[in-house]
């Protein structure tokens, strides 16, 4: 599994879309096609997009003795990709 930074994306009705790469999010913000919806986790909202396809995600948990790991994973043709990860103490 590879881990990449991703930015959460919402359409203009606040429905979730597939997360995008931070560079793509910067382009959308700079062109005025998106706005910052939330700072943590960083989420943008698209101004003109009304719907879009999403791929199935899996939530993986790793319960440990002191810390529980959580990850959102999507399966692509090139393999599994971690879209978001966090630790819960």
Secondary structure, 3 states (H helix, E strand, C coil): CEECCCEEEECCCCCEEEEECHHHHHHHHHCCCEEEEECCCCEEEECCCCCCCCCCEEEEEEECCCCEEEEEEEEECCEEEEEEEEEEC
